[in-house]
Amino acid sequence: MTKDIIALTPKMPDTATLLAALHAGGPSLGLSATDDGAVIQLCTAAGRPLCH
């Protein structure tokens, strides 16, 4: 089961900052994009989405 994570920030974070924050979830986790890059998912090494 995936979890949605929503962060309220004063301004929109840049893409590099957002990806770094997701990747900080753990070195064994990866990132994938869906919906033409509109949704970024944090995934297990096997590719199973954990959050988006």
Stockholm file with secondary structure:
# STOCKHOLM 1.0

chainA/1-52         MTKDIIALTPKMPDTATLLAALHAGGPSLGLSATDDGAVIQLCTAAGRPLCH
#=GR chainA/1-52 SS CCBCCCCCCSSCCCHHHHHHHHHTTCTTCEEEEEGGGTEEEEECTTCCEEEC
#=GC SS_cons        CCBCCCCCCSSCCCHHHHHHHHHTTCTTCEEEEEGGGTEEEEECTTCCEEEC
//
